[in-house]
Amino acid sequence: NKGDAVRDILHETGATSSTASILFVGDDVTDEDAFVALRPIPGAVTARVGEPTTQSAARYSLDDTRAVRELLQTLVNPRT
């Protein structure tokens, strides 16, 4: 599942350190395992795309793909 895949990637890359930046965005029930796997990682940001639900393990929600694009653009080109 995606949770196992995320854990493997984190282990292989050493991304569990406090200096790592982790962003996982998903819109499907299959993404929930990844949201759960990332919860204990300090600084990991998880966001569910679509209707907000209290049943999601993601910390944040984004309305649609346009909101995802805006988030990524902000991260790449922050306003100073």
N, C-alpha and C positions, 0 to 999 in steps of 0.2 A: 504494500500500500504506500501511499505518498508519505506517511509518517516515517516508515522505515527508510524510504529513499532519502528523506530530509536528514534523518539521523546519520545515515551513511555518508552523505555529502558533507555534513558538518564535521564528522570525524576525520574524513579524508583530507579536508581542507584546513582543519584546525580553526574553523570559524566559530567555535564556542568561546573564544577568548573575548575579553572585554573590549577589545579594539575592533571586533568584527561588526559590520553593518549587515543586518539581515532583514529583507523585506519579502514576505510571501503574500501574494494576492490570489484569491481563488473565488470561483463562482458556483462550486458544485459540492455536493455532499461528499465526494471523494477527497476534497481538500481538507475536510475536517480533521483527518488523522495528522496532517501536516500542521494545522493550527495547534493541535494538542501537543505535538512533539516540540514545537517552538515556544510554548508557554514558559517553560523554566529558563529559557535563555535570556539573560539580561539584555535589554535593548532590541530584542527581536520585535519586529512590527508585522502583525498579521492583519489582513483586511479581507472581508467577504464582500463580493460584488453582488449587488442586487438588493432585494427587500431585506431590511434588517430583521434579525430573528434572535430571540433570547436563547435559542437552542444552539447557536454557533459558538465555537470555541475561539473564533477570531476576536481580537481586541477592538477592532474598528470595522466600520462598514462604509462602503462606497456605493453610490447610487447606481452607477453604470460605467461602461468602458470609457466614456468621456471623462469621468471623474478620475479614473485610473491614469489616463493620459495626462491630465492636469497635475496629478500628484507626481508622476515621473518627471514631467517638465520642471516642476518646482524643485525637485531633488537635484536635477542636473544643472539647472540655471537658477539658483536662488537669487531673489532680489536682495540687493545690498543697500 
